[in-house]
């Protein structure tokens, strides 16, 4: 469940980065962490294992990707792997 957890962390970091009531240093730190997290998130594309697991997971399948607005091209590639 790496991908869903990264998505949750990303949403929280985005919220902090966009929150104008927070100090600029906190918002900048959140944005920086978002960049670092995204670097590792992109690595999940390098392994077909993550795609296979997400597609085969009974709670996720392709619904997860559509709900999070992933491109149809990416979803089709994931389905083709299986």
TIZAVEX-663892 format. One record per atom (N, C-alpha, C): residue number from 1; residue in one letter; atom name; x, y, z. Coordinates in steps of 0.2 Angstrom, whole numbers, m for minus. Atoms other than C-alpha are relative to their C-alpha. Example, Ala and Ser with C-alpha at 12.3 -4.5 7.8 and 13.67 -1.06 7.14 Angstrom:
2
<site><i>1</i><aa>a</aa><at>N</at><xx>4</xx><yy>m6</yy><zz>0</zz></site>
<site><i>1</i><aa>a</aa><at>CA</at><xx>62</xx><yy>m22</yy><zz>39</zz></site>
<site><i>1</i><aa>a</aa><at>C</at><xx>4</xx><yy>6</yy><zz>0</zz></site>
<site><i>2</i><aa>s</aa><at>N</at><xx>m4</xx><yy>m6</yy><zz>m1</zz></site>
<site><i>2</i><aa>s</aa><at>CA</at><xx>68</xx><yy>m5</yy><zz>36</zz></site>
<site><i>2</i><aa>s</aa><at>C</at><xx>m4</xx><yy>5</yy><zz>3</zz></site>
END
This chain:
82
<site><i>1</i><aa>x</aa><at>N</at><xx>4</xx><yy>m6</yy><zz>0</zz></site>
<site><i>1</i><aa>x</aa><at>CA</at><xx>0</xx><yy>0</yy><zz>0</zz></site>
<site><i>1</i><aa>x</aa><at>C</at><xx>4</xx><yy>6</yy><zz>0</zz></site>
<site><i>2</i><aa>x</aa><at>N</at><xx>m4</xx><yy>m6</yy><zz>1</zz></site>
<site><i>2</i><aa>x</aa><at>CA</at><xx>14</xx><yy>12</yy><zz>m4</zz></site>
<site><i>2</i><aa>x</aa><at>C</at><xx>m3</xx><yy>6</yy><zz>m3</zz></site>
<site><i>3</i><aa>x</aa><at>N</at><xx>2</xx><yy>m6</yy><zz>4</zz></site>
<site><i>3</i><aa>x</aa><at>CA</at><xx>6</xx><yy>22</yy><zz>m17</zz></site>
<site><i>3</i><aa>x</aa><at>C</at><xx>m6</xx><yy>4</yy><zz>4</zz></site>
<site><i>4</i><aa>x</aa><at>N</at><xx>5</xx><yy>m4</yy><zz>m3</zz></site>
<site><i>4</i><aa>x</aa><at>CA</at><xx>m10</xx><yy>26</yy><zz>m7</zz></site>
<site><i>4</i><aa>x</aa><at>C</at><xx>3</xx><yy>4</yy><zz>6</zz></site>
<site><i>5</i><aa>x</aa><at>N</at><xx>m3</xx><yy>m3</yy><zz>m5</zz></site>
<site><i>5</i><aa>x</aa><at>CA</at><xx>1</xx><yy>31</yy><zz>8</zz></site>
<site><i>5</i><aa>x</aa><at>C</at><xx>4</xx><yy>7</yy><zz>m3</zz></site>
<site><i>6</i><aa>x</aa><at>N</at><xx>m4</xx><yy>m5</yy><zz>3</zz></site>
<site><i>6</i><aa>x</aa><at>CA</at><xx>12</xx><yy>42</yy><zz>m3</zz></site>
<site><i>6</i><aa>x</aa><at>C</at><xx>m5</xx><yy>6</yy><zz>m2</zz></site>
<site><i>7</i><aa>x</aa><at>N</at><xx>5</xx><yy>m5</yy><zz>2</zz></site>
<site><i>7</i><aa>x</aa><at>CA</at><xx>m4</xx><yy>50</yy><zz>m10</zz></site>
<site><i>7</i><aa>x</aa><at>C</at><xx>m3</xx><yy>4</yy><zz>6</zz></site>
<site><i>8</i><aa>x</aa><at>N</at><xx>2</xx><yy>m3</yy><zz>m7</zz></site>
<site><i>8</i><aa>x</aa><at>CA</at><xx>m10</xx><yy>54</yy><zz>8</zz></site>
<site><i>8</i><aa>x</aa><at>C</at><xx>5</xx><yy>5</yy><zz>2</zz></site>
<site><i>9</i><aa>x</aa><at>N</at><xx>m5</xx><yy>m5</yy><zz>m2</zz></site>
<site><i>9</i><aa>x</aa><at>CA</at><xx>6</xx><yy>62</yy><zz>12</zz></site>
<site><i>9</i><aa>x</aa><at>C</at><xx>1</xx><yy>6</yy><zz>m4</zz></site>
<site><i>10</i><aa>x</aa><at>N</at><xx>0</xx><yy>m5</yy><zz>5</zz></site>
<site><i>10</i><aa>x</aa><at>CA</at><xx>6</xx><yy>72</yy><zz>m4</zz></site>
<site><i>10</i><aa>x</aa><at>C</at><xx>m5</xx><yy>5</yy><zz>2</zz></site>
<site><i>11</i><aa>x</aa><at>N</at><xx>6</xx><yy>m5</yy><zz>m1</zz></site>
<site><i>11</i><aa>x</aa><at>CA</at><xx>m11</xx><yy>79</yy><zz>0</zz></site>
<site><i>11</i><aa>x</aa><at>C</at><xx>1</xx><yy>4</yy><zz>6</zz></site>
<site><i>12</i><aa>x</aa><at>N</at><xx>m1</xx><yy>m4</yy><zz>m6</zz></site>
<site><i>12</i><aa>x</aa><at>CA</at><xx>m6</xx><yy>84</yy><zz>18</zz></site>
<site><i>12</i><aa>x</aa><at>C</at><xx>6</xx><yy>5</yy><zz>m2</zz></site>
<site><i>13</i><aa>x</aa><at>N</at><xx>m5</xx><yy>m5</yy><zz>2</zz></site>
<site><i>13</i><aa>x</aa><at>CA</at><xx>10</xx><yy>92</yy><zz>11</zz></site>
<site><i>13</i><aa>x</aa><at>C</at><xx>m3</xx><yy>6</yy><zz>m4</zz></site>
<site><i>14</i><aa>x</aa><at>N</at><xx>3</xx><yy>m5</yy><zz>4</zz></site>
<site><i>14</i><aa>x</aa><at>CA</at><xx>0</xx><yy>101</yy><zz>m2</zz></site>
<site><i>14</i><aa>x</aa><at>C</at><xx>m4</xx><yy>5</yy><zz>4</zz></site>
<site><i>15</i><aa>x</aa><at>N</at><xx>4</xx><yy>m5</yy><zz>m4</zz></site>
<site><i>15</i><aa>x</aa><at>CA</at><xx>m12</xx><yy>108</yy><zz>11</zz></site>
<site><i>15</i><aa>x</aa><at>C</at><xx>4</xx><yy>4</yy><zz>4</zz></site>
<site><i>16</i><aa>x</aa><at>N</at><xx>m4</xx><yy>m4</yy><zz>m4</zz></site>
<site><i>16</i><aa>x</aa><at>CA</at><xx>2</xx><yy>114</yy><zz>22</zz></site>
<site><i>16</i><aa>x</aa><at>C</at><xx>3</xx><yy>6</yy><zz>m5</zz></site>
<site><i>17</i><aa>x</aa><at>N</at><xx>m3</xx><yy>m4</yy><zz>4</zz></site>
<site><i>17</i><aa>x</aa><at>CA</at><xx>11</xx><yy>122</yy><zz>7</zz></site>
<site><i>17</i><aa>x</aa><at>C</at><xx>m5</xx><yy>6</yy><zz>m2</zz></site>
<site><i>18</i><aa>x</aa><at>N</at><xx>5</xx><yy>m5</yy><zz>2</zz></site>
<site><i>18</i><aa>x</aa><at>CA</at><xx>m5</xx><yy>131</yy><zz>2</zz></site>
<site><i>18</i><aa>x</aa><at>C</at><xx>m4</xx><yy>4</yy><zz>5</zz></site>
<site><i>19</i><aa>x</aa><at>N</at><xx>3</xx><yy>m4</yy><zz>m6</zz></site>
<site><i>19</i><aa>x</aa><at>CA</at><xx>m10</xx><yy>137</yy><zz>19</zz></site>
<site><i>19</i><aa>x</aa><at>C</at><xx>3</xx><yy>6</yy><zz>1</zz></site>
<site><i>20</i><aa>x</aa><at>N</at><xx>m2</xx><yy>m6</yy><zz>m1</zz></site>
<site><i>20</i><aa>x</aa><at>CA</at><xx>m8</xx><yy>155</yy><zz>19</zz></site>
<site><i>20</i><aa>x</aa><at>C</at><xx>1</xx><yy>3</yy><zz>7</zz></site>
<site><i>21</i><aa>x</aa><at>N</at><xx>0</xx><yy>m2</yy><zz>m7</zz></site>
<site><i>21</i><aa>x</aa><at>CA</at><xx>m10</xx><yy>156</yy><zz>38</zz></site>
<site><i>21</i><aa>x</aa><at>C</at><xx>6</xx><yy>m2</yy><zz>3</zz></site>
<site><i>22</i><aa>x</aa><at>N</at><xx>m6</xx><yy>3</yy><zz>m3</zz></site>
<site><i>22</i><aa>x</aa><at>CA</at><xx>6</xx><yy>146</yy><zz>41</zz></site>
<site><i>22</i><aa>x</aa><at>C</at><xx>6</xx><yy>5</yy><zz>m2</zz></site>
<site><i>23</i><aa>x</aa><at>N</at><xx>m6</xx><yy>m4</yy><zz>1</zz></site>
<site><i>23</i><aa>x</aa><at>CA</at><xx>23</xx><yy>155</yy><zz>42</zz></site>
<site><i>23</i><aa>x</aa><at>C</at><xx>3</xx><yy>m3</yy><zz>m7</zz></site>
<site><i>24</i><aa>x</aa><at>N</at><xx>m3</xx><yy>2</yy><zz>7</zz></site>
<site><i>24</i><aa>x</aa><at>CA</at><xx>32</xx><yy>155</yy><zz>25</zz></site>
<site><i>24</i><aa>x</aa><at>C</at><xx>5</xx><yy>m5</yy><zz>0</zz></site>
<site><i>25</i><aa>x</aa><at>N</at><xx>m5</xx><yy>5</yy><zz>m1</zz></site>
<site><i>25</i><aa>x</aa><at>CA</at><xx>46</xx><yy>144</yy><zz>32</zz></site>
<site><i>25</i><aa>x</aa><at>C</at><xx>m3</xx><yy>m7</yy><zz>0</zz></site>
<site><i>26</i><aa>x</aa><at>N</at><xx>4</xx><yy>7</yy><zz>m1</zz></site>
<site><i>26</i><aa>x</aa><at>CA</at><xx>33</xx><yy>130</yy><zz>36</zz></site>
<site><i>26</i><aa>x</aa><at>C</at><xx>m2</xx><yy>m2</yy><zz>m7</zz></site>
<site><i>27</i><aa>x</aa><at>N</at><xx>3</xx><yy>1</yy><zz>6</zz></site>
<site><i>27</i><aa>x</aa><at>CA</at><xx>25</xx><yy>132</yy><zz>19</zz></site>
<site><i>27</i><aa>x</aa><at>C</at><xx>6</xx><yy>m2</yy><zz>m5</zz></site>
<site><i>28</i><aa>x</aa><at>N</at><xx>m5</xx><yy>2</yy><zz>4</zz></site>
<site><i>28</i><aa>x</aa><at>CA</at><xx>42</xx><yy>131</yy><zz>10</zz></site>
<site><i>28</i><aa>x</aa><at>C</at><xx>3</xx><yy>m7</yy><zz>2</zz></site>
<site><i>29</i><aa>x</aa><at>N</at><xx>m2</xx><yy>7</yy><zz>m2</zz></site>
<site><i>29</i><aa>x</aa><at>CA</at><xx>47</xx><yy>116</yy><zz>20</zz></site>
<site><i>29</i><aa>x</aa><at>C</at><xx>m4</xx><yy>m5</yy><zz>m2</zz></site>
<site><i>30</i><aa>x</aa><at>N</at><xx>5</xx><yy>5</yy><zz>3</zz></site>
<site><i>30</i><aa>x</aa><at>CA</at><xx>31</xx><yy>107</yy><zz>15</zz></site>
<site><i>30</i><aa>x</aa><at>C</at><xx>1</xx><yy>m1</yy><zz>m7</zz></site>
<site><i>31</i><aa>x</aa><at>N</at><xx>m1</xx><yy>1</yy><zz>7</zz></site>
<site><i>31</i><aa>x</aa><at>CA</at><xx>34</xx><yy>111</yy><zz>m3</zz></site>
<site><i>31</i><aa>x</aa><at>C</at><xx>7</xx><yy>m4</yy><zz>m2</zz></site>
<site><i>32</i><aa>x</aa><at>N</at><xx>m6</xx><yy>4</yy><zz>1</zz></site>
<site><i>32</i><aa>x</aa><at>CA</at><xx>52</xx><yy>105</yy><zz>m2</zz></site>
<site><i>32</i><aa>x</aa><at>C</at><xx>m1</xx><yy>m7</yy><zz>2</zz></site>
<site><i>33</i><aa>x</aa><at>N</at><xx>2</xx><yy>7</yy><zz>m1</zz></site>
<site><i>33</i><aa>x</aa><at>CA</at><xx>46</xx><yy>89</yy><zz>6</zz></site>
<site><i>33</i><aa>x</aa><at>C</at><xx>m4</xx><yy>m3</yy><zz>m5</zz></site>
<site><i>34</i><aa>x</aa><at>N</at><xx>4</xx><yy>3</yy><zz>5</zz></site>
<site><i>34</i><aa>x</aa><at>CA</at><xx>34</xx><yy>87</yy><zz>m7</zz></site>
<site><i>34</i><aa>x</aa><at>C</at><xx>4</xx><yy>m2</yy><zz>m6</zz></site>
<site><i>35</i><aa>x</aa><at>N</at><xx>m4</xx><yy>1</yy><zz>5</zz></site>
<site><i>35</i><aa>x</aa><at>CA</at><xx>47</xx><yy>88</yy><zz>m20</zz></site>
<site><i>35</i><aa>x</aa><at>C</at><xx>4</xx><yy>m6</yy><zz>1</zz></site>
<site><i>36</i><aa>x</aa><at>N</at><xx>m4</xx><yy>6</yy><zz>m2</zz></site>
<site><i>36</i><aa>x</aa><at>CA</at><xx>58</xx><yy>75</yy><zz>m11</zz></site>
<site><i>36</i><aa>x</aa><at>C</at><xx>m5</xx><yy>m6</yy><zz>0</zz></site>
<site><i>37</i><aa>x</aa><at>N</at><xx>5</xx><yy>5</yy><zz>0</zz></site>
<site><i>37</i><aa>x</aa><at>CA</at><xx>42</xx><yy>64</yy><zz>m9</zz></site>
<site><i>37</i><aa>x</aa><at>C</at><xx>m1</xx><yy>m2</yy><zz>m7</zz></site>
<site><i>38</i><aa>x</aa><at>N</at><xx>2</xx><yy>1</yy><zz>7</zz></site>
<site><i>38</i><aa>x</aa><at>CA</at><xx>38</xx><yy>65</yy><zz>m27</zz></site>
<site><i>38</i><aa>x</aa><at>C</at><xx>6</xx><yy>m4</yy><zz>m4</zz></site>
<site><i>39</i><aa>x</aa><at>N</at><xx>m6</xx><yy>3</yy><zz>3</zz></site>
<site><i>39</i><aa>x</aa><at>CA</at><xx>56</xx><yy>60</yy><zz>m32</zz></site>
<site><i>39</i><aa>x</aa><at>C</at><xx>m1</xx><yy>m8</yy><zz>1</zz></site>
<site><i>40</i><aa>x</aa><at>N</at><xx>0</xx><yy>7</yy><zz>m1</zz></site>
<site><i>40</i><aa>x</aa><at>CA</at><xx>53</xx><yy>43</yy><zz>m23</zz></site>
<site><i>40</i><aa>x</aa><at>C</at><xx>m7</xx><yy>m3</yy><zz>m3</zz></site>
<site><i>41</i><aa>x</aa><at>N</at><xx>6</xx><yy>2</yy><zz>3</zz></site>
<site><i>41</i><aa>x</aa><at>CA</at><xx>35</xx><yy>42</yy><zz>m29</zz></site>
<site><i>41</i><aa>x</aa><at>C</at><xx>1</xx><yy>m2</yy><zz>m8</zz></site>
<site><i>42</i><aa>x</aa><at>N</at><xx>m1</xx><yy>1</yy><zz>7</zz></site>
<site><i>42</i><aa>x</aa><at>CA</at><xx>41</xx><yy>43</yy><zz>m47</zz></site>
<site><i>42</i><aa>x</aa><at>C</at><xx>4</xx><yy>m7</yy><zz>m1</zz></site>
<site><i>43</i><aa>x</aa><at>N</at><xx>m3</xx><yy>6</yy><zz>0</zz></site>
<site><i>43</i><aa>x</aa><at>CA</at><xx>52</xx><yy>28</yy><zz>m43</zz></site>
<site><i>43</i><aa>x</aa><at>C</at><xx>m4</xx><yy>m6</yy><zz>0</zz></site>
<site><i>44</i><aa>x</aa><at>N</at><xx>4</xx><yy>5</yy><zz>0</zz></site>
<site><i>44</i><aa>x</aa><at>CA</at><xx>37</xx><yy>17</yy><zz>m41</zz></site>
<site><i>44</i><aa>x</aa><at>C</at><xx>m2</xx><yy>m2</yy><zz>m8</zz></site>
<site><i>45</i><aa>x</aa><at>N</at><xx>1</xx><yy>1</yy><zz>7</zz></site>
<site><i>45</i><aa>x</aa><at>CA</at><xx>34</xx><yy>19</yy><zz>m60</zz></site>
<site><i>45</i><aa>x</aa><at>C</at><xx>6</xx><yy>m4</yy><zz>m3</zz></site>
<site><i>46</i><aa>x</aa><at>N</at><xx>m6</xx><yy>4</yy><zz>3</zz></site>
<site><i>46</i><aa>x</aa><at>CA</at><xx>51</xx><yy>10</yy><zz>m63</zz></site>
<site><i>46</i><aa>x</aa><at>C</at><xx>m1</xx><yy>m7</yy><zz>1</zz></site>
<site><i>47</i><aa>x</aa><at>N</at><xx>1</xx><yy>7</yy><zz>m2</zz></site>
<site><i>47</i><aa>x</aa><at>CA</at><xx>45</xx><yy>m6</yy><zz>m55</zz></site>
<site><i>47</i><aa>x</aa><at>C</at><xx>m7</xx><yy>m2</yy><zz>m2</zz></site>
<site><i>48</i><aa>x</aa><at>N</at><xx>7</xx><yy>2</yy><zz>2</zz></site>
<site><i>48</i><aa>x</aa><at>CA</at><xx>30</xx><yy>m15</yy><zz>m63</zz></site>
<site><i>48</i><aa>x</aa><at>C</at><xx>m3</xx><yy>m4</yy><zz>6</zz></site>
<site><i>49</i><aa>x</aa><at>N</at><xx>3</xx><yy>3</yy><zz>m6</zz></site>
<site><i>49</i><aa>x</aa><at>CA</at><xx>27</xx><yy>m23</yy><zz>m46</zz></site>
<site><i>49</i><aa>x</aa><at>C</at><xx>m5</xx><yy>4</yy><zz>3</zz></site>
<site><i>50</i><aa>x</aa><at>N</at><xx>5</xx><yy>m5</yy><zz>m3</zz></site>
<site><i>50</i><aa>x</aa><at>CA</at><xx>18</xx><yy>m8</yy><zz>m39</zz></site>
<site><i>50</i><aa>x</aa><at>C</at><xx>m6</xx><yy>0</yy><zz>m4</zz></site>
<site><i>51</i><aa>x</aa><at>N</at><xx>6</xx><yy>0</yy><zz>4</zz></site>
<site><i>51</i><aa>x</aa><at>CA</at><xx>7</xx><yy>m8</yy><zz>m54</zz></site>
<site><i>51</i><aa>x</aa><at>C</at><xx>m4</xx><yy>m6</yy><zz>0</zz></site>
<site><i>52</i><aa>x</aa><at>N</at><xx>3</xx><yy>6</yy><zz>m1</zz></site>
<site><i>52</i><aa>x</aa><at>CA</at><xx>3</xx><yy>m26</yy><zz>m53</zz></site>
<site><i>52</i><aa>x</aa><at>C</at><xx>m4</xx><yy>m1</yy><zz>7</zz></site>
<site><i>53</i><aa>x</aa><at>N</at><xx>3</xx><yy>0</yy><zz>m7</zz></site>
<site><i>53</i><aa>x</aa><at>CA</at><xx>m1</xx><yy>m25</yy><zz>m34</zz></site>
<site><i>53</i><aa>x</aa><at>C</at><xx>m6</xx><yy>4</yy><zz>0</zz></site>
<site><i>54</i><aa>x</aa><at>N</at><xx>5</xx><yy>m4</yy><zz>m1</zz></site>
<site><i>54</i><aa>x</aa><at>CA</at><xx>m12</xx><yy>m11</yy><zz>m36</zz></site>
<site><i>54</i><aa>x</aa><at>C</at><xx>m6</xx><yy>m2</yy><zz>m4</zz></site>
<site><i>55</i><aa>x</aa><at>N</at><xx>5</xx><yy>2</yy><zz>5</zz></site>
<site><i>55</i><aa>x</aa><at>CA</at><xx>m22</xx><yy>m18</yy><zz>m51</zz></site>
<site><i>55</i><aa>x</aa><at>C</at><xx>m3</xx><yy>m7</yy><zz>3</zz></site>
<site><i>56</i><aa>x</aa><at>N</at><xx>3</xx><yy>6</yy><zz>m3</zz></site>
<site><i>56</i><aa>x</aa><at>CA</at><xx>m24</xx><yy>m35</yy><zz>m42</zz></site>
<site><i>56</i><aa>x</aa><at>C</at><xx>m3</xx><yy>1</yy><zz>7</zz></site>
<site><i>57</i><aa>x</aa><at>N</at><xx>3</xx><yy>m1</yy><zz>m6</zz></site>
<site><i>57</i><aa>x</aa><at>CA</at><xx>m28</xx><yy>m28</yy><zz>m25</zz></site>
<site><i>57</i><aa>x</aa><at>C</at><xx>m8</xx><yy>1</yy><zz>0</zz></site>
<site><i>58</i><aa>x</aa><at>N</at><xx>8</xx><yy>0</yy><zz>1</zz></site>
<site><i>58</i><aa>x</aa><at>CA</at><xx>m47</xx><yy>m31</yy><zz>m22</zz></site>
<site><i>58</i><aa>x</aa><at>C</at><xx>m3</xx><yy>7</yy><zz>2</zz></site>
<site><i>59</i><aa>x</aa><at>N</at><xx>3</xx><yy>m6</yy><zz>m2</zz></site>
<site><i>59</i><aa>x</aa><at>CA</at><xx>m50</xx><yy>m14</yy><zz>m14</zz></site>
<site><i>59</i><aa>x</aa><at>C</at><xx>2</xx><yy>6</yy><zz>m5</zz></site>
<site><i>60</i><aa>x</aa><at>N</at><xx>m2</xx><yy>m5</yy><zz>4</zz></site>
<site><i>60</i><aa>x</aa><at>CA</at><xx>m41</xx><yy>m4</yy><zz>m27</zz></site>
<site><i>60</i><aa>x</aa><at>C</at><xx>m1</xx><yy>m1</yy><zz>m8</zz></site>
<site><i>61</i><aa>x</aa><at>N</at><xx>1</xx><yy>2</yy><zz>7</zz></site>
<site><i>61</i><aa>x</aa><at>CA</at><xx>m40</xx><yy>m12</yy><zz>m45</zz></site>
<site><i>61</i><aa>x</aa><at>C</at><xx>1</xx><yy>7</yy><zz>m4</zz></site>
<site><i>62</i><aa>x</aa><at>N</at><xx>m1</xx><yy>m6</yy><zz>4</zz></site>
<site><i>62</i><aa>x</aa><at>CA</at><xx>m42</xx><yy>2</yy><zz>m58</zz></site>
<site><i>62</i><aa>x</aa><at>C</at><xx>m4</xx><yy>6</yy><zz>3</zz></site>
<site><i>63</i><aa>x</aa><at>N</at><xx>4</xx><yy>m5</yy><zz>m3</zz></site>
<site><i>63</i><aa>x</aa><at>CA</at><xx>m54</xx><yy>12</yy><zz>m48</zz></site>
<site><i>63</i><aa>x</aa><at>C</at><xx>4</xx><yy>5</yy><zz>4</zz></site>
<site><i>64</i><aa>x</aa><at>N</at><xx>m5</xx><yy>m4</yy><zz>m4</zz></site>
<site><i>64</i><aa>x</aa><at>CA</at><xx>m40</xx><yy>19</yy><zz>m37</zz></site>
<site><i>64</i><aa>x</aa><at>C</at><xx>3</xx><yy>5</yy><zz>m5</zz></site>
<site><i>65</i><aa>x</aa><at>N</at><xx>m4</xx><yy>m4</yy><zz>5</zz></site>
<site><i>65</i><aa>x</aa><at>CA</at><xx>m31</xx><yy>26</yy><zz>m52</zz></site>
<site><i>65</i><aa>x</aa><at>C</at><xx>m5</xx><yy>5</yy><zz>m3</zz></site>
<site><i>66</i><aa>x</aa><at>N</at><xx>5</xx><yy>m5</yy><zz>3</zz></site>
<site><i>66</i><aa>x</aa><at>CA</at><xx>m47</xx><yy>34</yy><zz>m60</zz></site>
<site><i>66</i><aa>x</aa><at>C</at><xx>m2</xx><yy>5</yy><zz>6</zz></site>
<site><i>67</i><aa>x</aa><at>N</at><xx>3</xx><yy>m4</yy><zz>m5</zz></site>
<site><i>67</i><aa>x</aa><at>CA</at><xx>m53</xx><yy>41</yy><zz>m43</zz></site>
<site><i>67</i><aa>x</aa><at>C</at><xx>6</xx><yy>6</yy><zz>1</zz></site>
<site><i>68</i><aa>x</aa><at>N</at><xx>m5</xx><yy>m5</yy><zz>m1</zz></site>
<site><i>68</i><aa>x</aa><at>CA</at><xx>m36</xx><yy>50</yy><zz>m42</zz></site>
<site><i>68</i><aa>x</aa><at>C</at><xx>3</xx><yy>3</yy><zz>m6</zz></site>
<site><i>69</i><aa>x</aa><at>N</at><xx>m1</xx><yy>m3</yy><zz>7</zz></site>
<site><i>69</i><aa>x</aa><at>CA</at><xx>m36</xx><yy>55</yy><zz>m60</zz></site>
<site><i>69</i><aa>x</aa><at>C</at><xx>6</xx><yy>m1</yy><zz>m3</zz></site>
<site><i>70</i><aa>x</aa><at>N</at><xx>m6</xx><yy>3</yy><zz>4</zz></site>
<site><i>70</i><aa>x</aa><at>CA</at><xx>m22</xx><yy>45</yy><zz>m67</zz></site>
<site><i>70</i><aa>x</aa><at>C</at><xx>m2</xx><yy>0</yy><zz>m7</zz></site>
<site><i>71</i><aa>x</aa><at>N</at><xx>2</xx><yy>1</yy><zz>7</zz></site>
<site><i>71</i><aa>x</aa><at>CA</at><xx>m21</xx><yy>45</yy><zz>m86</zz></site>
<site><i>71</i><aa>x</aa><at>C</at><xx>m2</xx><yy>m7</yy><zz>m2</zz></site>
<site><i>72</i><aa>x</aa><at>N</at><xx>2</xx><yy>6</yy><zz>2</zz></site>
<site><i>72</i><aa>x</aa><at>CA</at><xx>m30</xx><yy>32</yy><zz>m95</zz></site>
<site><i>72</i><aa>x</aa><at>C</at><xx>6</xx><yy>m4</yy><zz>m3</zz></site>
<site><i>73</i><aa>x</aa><at>N</at><xx>m5</xx><yy>4</yy><zz>3</zz></site>
<site><i>73</i><aa>x</aa><at>CA</at><xx>m14</xx><yy>28</yy><zz>m104</zz></site>
<site><i>73</i><aa>x</aa><at>C</at><xx>4</xx><yy>m4</yy><zz>5</zz></site>
<site><i>74</i><aa>x</aa><at>N</at><xx>m4</xx><yy>3</yy><zz>m5</zz></site>
<site><i>74</i><aa>x</aa><at>CA</at><xx>m5</xx><yy>24</yy><zz>m88</zz></site>
<site><i>74</i><aa>x</aa><at>C</at><xx>m4</xx><yy>m6</yy><zz>3</zz></site>
<site><i>75</i><aa>x</aa><at>N</at><xx>4</xx><yy>6</yy><zz>m2</zz></site>
<site><i>75</i><aa>x</aa><at>CA</at><xx>m20</xx><yy>13</yy><zz>m82</zz></site>
<site><i>75</i><aa>x</aa><at>C</at><xx>0</xx><yy>m5</yy><zz>m5</zz></site>
<site><i>76</i><aa>x</aa><at>N</at><xx>0</xx><yy>5</yy><zz>5</zz></site>
<site><i>76</i><aa>x</aa><at>CA</at><xx>m20</xx><yy>4</yy><zz>m99</zz></site>
<site><i>76</i><aa>x</aa><at>C</at><xx>7</xx><yy>m4</yy><zz>0</zz></site>
<site><i>77</i><aa>x</aa><at>N</at><xx>m7</xx><yy>3</yy><zz>m1</zz></site>
<site><i>77</i><aa>x</aa><at>CA</at><xx>m1</xx><yy>1</yy><zz>m97</zz></site>
<site><i>77</i><aa>x</aa><at>C</at><xx>0</xx><yy>m5</yy><zz>6</zz></site>
<site><i>78</i><aa>x</aa><at>N</at><xx>0</xx><yy>4</yy><zz>m6</zz></site>
<site><i>78</i><aa>x</aa><at>CA</at><xx>m4</xx><yy>m6</yy><zz>m80</zz></site>
<site><i>78</i><aa>x</aa><at>C</at><xx>m4</xx><yy>m7</yy><zz>m1</zz></site>
<site><i>79</i><aa>x</aa><at>N</at><xx>4</xx><yy>6</yy><zz>2</zz></site>
<site><i>79</i><aa>x</aa><at>CA</at><xx>m18</xx><yy>m18</yy><zz>m86</zz></site>
<site><i>79</i><aa>x</aa><at>C</at><xx>4</xx><yy>m4</yy><zz>m5</zz></site>
<site><i>80</i><aa>x</aa><at>N</at><xx>m4</xx><yy>4</yy><zz>5</zz></site>
<site><i>80</i><aa>x</aa><at>CA</at><xx>m7</xx><yy>m23</yy><zz>m101</zz></site>
<site><i>80</i><aa>x</aa><at>C</at><xx>5</xx><yy>m5</yy><zz>3</zz></site>
<site><i>81</i><aa>x</aa><at>N</at><xx>m5</xx><yy>4</yy><zz>m3</zz></site>
<site><i>81</i><aa>x</aa><at>CA</at><xx>6</xx><yy>m29</yy><zz>m89</zz></site>
<site><i>81</i><aa>x</aa><at>C</at><xx>m2</xx><yy>m7</yy><zz>3</zz></site>
<site><i>82</i><aa>x</aa><at>N</at><xx>4</xx><yy>5</yy><zz>m3</zz></site>
<site><i>82</i><aa>x</aa><at>CA</at><xx>m6</xx><yy>m41</yy><zz>m81</zz></site>
<site><i>82</i><aa>x</aa><at>C</at><xx>m2</xx><yy>m5</yy><zz>m6</zz></site>
END
